[in-house]
Amino acid sequence: MTRKSNALPVLETPCRVRGLLAASLAAWTFFMVVATATPLLATGVWSLMTDQDATWPSSRQIFGSFGFAAAVGLPISLIICFAVGYPAWKFASTHGLTTRWDAVKIGAALYLLVTVGGHIAIYMGRGSYSYAQGGVLLTKDSVPTFQGVVFDLFLTLFYAADGAVAGLAAWLVGGSKSVVSIHAQR
């Protein structure tokens, strides 16, 4: 009786690399679409609620930082997806977590962990970090204000959704369908 090896197939790693590249691009794209659409939506809702004329941002204000976001955000997304996503994918596949729903949950959980870790690093620092956005003070002397806590809770939900999109993209491009088709070719 011949015993089958539990080793990963040789072609599974390129599928995972393609999946993680897709996850990185999907997460970055989702982030950019939401970051662009949210101020526009807020401006429109505010103008309807207050019955005032909306002051719409120019295309330069909306897309002016797009090149900067691509130069900085996309590499960060790649690093996070490969540094955190690849080991998590290997761990999940060895423990039988290979469904689409598993990928979505794991992606959301990983992005939450990275986000919470970043917030802890900022807030636990001994510096005098203050941050304001849109005229609202979110952090003063490395301690979040009430508005900062609300903003951070919103960001946490947003990053969970971003991670879920990344997990789904990784599963669709490099997940179980690709591995099944590789085994079928053998």
C-alpha positions as CSV (number, residue, x, y, z in Angstrom):
1,M,0.0,0.0,0.0
2,T,1.4,3.3,-1.1
3,R,1.2,6.2,1.4
4,K,0.4,9.7,0.1
5,S,2.5,12.6,1.3
6,N,0.8,15.4,3.2
7,A,3.3,17.9,1.6
8,L,1.9,20.9,-0.2
9,P,1.9,20.5,-4.0
10,V,4.7,22.3,-5.7
11,L,2.3,24.4,-7.8
12,E,0.3,25.5,-4.7
13,T,2.8,28.2,-3.8
14,P,2.4,30.2,-7.1
15,C,-1.4,30.0,-6.6
16,R,-1.0,31.5,-3.2
17,V,1.4,34.2,-4.4
18,R,-1.2,35.1,-7.1
19,G,-3.9,35.1,-4.5
20,L,-2.0,37.3,-2.2
21,L,-1.2,39.8,-5.0
22,A,-4.9,39.9,-5.8
23,A,-5.7,40.3,-2.1
24,S,-3.3,43.3,-1.9
25,L,-4.7,45.0,-5.0
26,A,-8.3,44.4,-3.9
27,A,-7.6,45.7,-0.4
28,W,-5.9,48.8,-1.7
29,T,-8.6,49.4,-4.3
30,F,-11.4,49.0,-1.8
31,F,-9.6,51.4,0.6
32,M,-9.2,54.0,-2.2
33,V,-12.8,53.7,-3.4
34,V,-14.2,54.1,0.1
35,A,-11.7,56.9,1.0
36,T,-12.8,58.7,-2.1
37,A,-16.5,58.0,-1.9
38,T,-17.0,58.8,1.8
39,P,-16.2,62.5,1.7
40,L,-18.4,62.9,-1.4
41,L,-21.3,61.1,0.2
42,A,-20.8,63.0,3.5
43,T,-20.9,66.3,1.5
44,G,-24.0,65.3,-0.3
45,V,-25.9,64.1,2.8
46,W,-24.8,67.2,4.8
47,S,-26.1,69.5,2.0
48,L,-29.4,67.7,1.9
49,M,-29.8,67.8,5.7
50,T,-28.9,71.4,6.1
51,D,-30.5,72.7,2.9
52,Q,-27.2,74.5,2.0
53,D,-25.4,74.4,-1.3
54,A,-22.8,71.7,-1.3
55,T,-19.2,72.7,-1.7
56,W,-17.9,69.8,-3.8
57,P,-14.2,69.0,-3.8
58,S,-12.4,69.5,-7.1
59,S,-11.1,66.5,-9.0
60,R,-7.6,67.6,-8.0
61,Q,-8.6,67.4,-4.3
62,I,-10.1,64.0,-4.8
63,F,-7.5,62.4,-7.0
64,G,-4.5,64.6,-6.3
65,S,-3.1,62.3,-3.7
66,F,-3.8,59.2,-5.8
67,G,-0.2,58.9,-7.0
68,F,1.0,59.3,-3.4
69,A,-1.4,56.7,-2.2
70,A,-0.3,54.3,-4.9
71,A,3.4,54.9,-4.2
72,V,2.9,54.4,-0.4
73,G,-0.3,52.5,0.1
74,L,0.1,49.7,-2.4
75,P,3.6,48.6,-1.1
76,I,2.2,48.7,2.4
77,S,-0.7,46.5,1.3
78,L,1.7,44.1,-0.4
79,I,3.9,43.9,2.7
80,I,0.9,43.2,5.0
81,C,-0.6,40.6,2.7
82,F,2.6,38.7,2.3
83,A,4.0,39.0,5.8
84,V,0.8,38.2,7.6
85,G,-1.3,36.6,4.9
86,Y,1.0,33.9,3.7
87,P,1.7,32.3,7.1
88,A,-2.0,32.6,8.0
89,W,-2.9,30.9,4.7
90,K,-0.6,28.0,5.3
91,F,-1.9,27.7,8.9
92,A,-5.5,27.8,7.8
93,S,-5.0,25.2,5.0
94,T,-3.3,22.8,7.3
95,H,-6.2,23.1,9.8
96,G,-8.9,22.6,7.1
97,L,-10.0,26.2,6.9
98,T,-10.3,26.4,3.1
99,T,-13.8,27.7,2.3
100,R,-14.7,31.1,1.0
101,W,-16.3,32.1,4.3
102,D,-13.1,31.0,6.2
103,A,-11.0,33.3,3.9
104,V,-13.3,36.2,4.5
105,K,-13.2,35.7,8.3
106,I,-9.5,35.2,8.4
107,G,-8.9,38.3,6.2
108,A,-11.0,40.4,8.4
109,A,-9.4,39.1,11.6
110,L,-5.9,39.7,10.3
111,Y,-6.6,43.3,9.3
112,L,-8.2,43.9,12.7
113,L,-5.1,42.6,14.4
114,V,-2.8,44.7,12.3
115,T,-5.0,47.8,12.9
116,V,-5.3,47.2,16.6
117,G,-1.5,46.7,16.8
118,G,-0.9,49.9,15.0
119,H,-3.2,51.8,17.4
120,I,-1.6,50.3,20.4
121,A,1.8,51.3,19.2
122,I,0.6,54.9,18.6
123,Y,-1.2,55.2,21.9
124,M,1.4,53.5,24.1
125,G,4.2,55.6,22.7
126,R,5.8,58.0,25.2
127,G,5.7,60.9,22.7
128,S,3.3,63.8,22.4
129,Y,1.4,62.7,19.4
130,S,-1.6,64.8,18.4
131,Y,-3.7,64.3,15.3
132,A,-6.6,66.3,13.9
133,Q,-8.6,65.6,10.8
134,G,-11.1,68.0,9.3
135,G,-10.7,70.4,12.2
136,V,-11.5,67.7,14.7
137,L,-8.9,66.8,17.3
138,L,-8.7,63.0,17.3
139,T,-5.6,62.4,19.5
140,K,-4.1,64.8,22.0
141,D,-0.8,63.9,23.7
142,S,-1.0,60.3,22.4
143,V,-4.5,59.9,24.1
144,P,-7.6,59.6,21.9
145,T,-10.3,62.1,22.4
146,F,-14.0,61.1,22.4
147,Q,-14.2,61.9,18.7
148,G,-11.0,60.0,18.2
149,V,-12.5,56.9,19.8
150,V,-15.5,57.1,17.6
151,F,-13.3,57.6,14.6
152,D,-11.1,54.7,15.5
153,L,-14.2,52.4,16.0
154,F,-15.3,53.4,12.5
155,L,-11.9,52.7,11.1
156,T,-11.8,49.4,12.8
157,L,-15.0,48.3,11.1
158,F,-13.7,49.7,7.8
159,Y,-10.4,47.8,8.1
160,A,-12.4,44.6,9.0
161,A,-14.3,45.1,5.7
162,D,-11.1,45.8,3.9
163,G,-9.6,42.5,5.2
164,A,-12.7,40.6,4.3
165,V,-12.4,41.9,0.7
166,A,-8.7,40.9,0.7
167,G,-9.5,37.4,2.0
168,L,-12.2,36.9,-0.6
169,A,-9.9,38.0,-3.4
170,A,-7.1,35.7,-2.2
171,W,-9.5,32.8,-2.1
172,L,-11.0,33.5,-5.5
173,V,-7.6,33.9,-7.3
174,G,-5.4,31.5,-5.4
175,G,-7.7,29.5,-3.3
176,S,-9.2,26.1,-3.4
177,K,-10.4,26.3,-7.1
178,S,-6.8,26.6,-8.3
179,V,-5.5,23.8,-6.1
180,V,-8.4,21.5,-7.2
181,S,-7.7,22.2,-10.8
182,I,-4.0,21.5,-10.3
183,H,-4.7,18.1,-8.7
184,A,-7.2,17.3,-11.6
185,Q,-4.4,17.9,-14.1
186,R,-2.1,15.4,-12.5
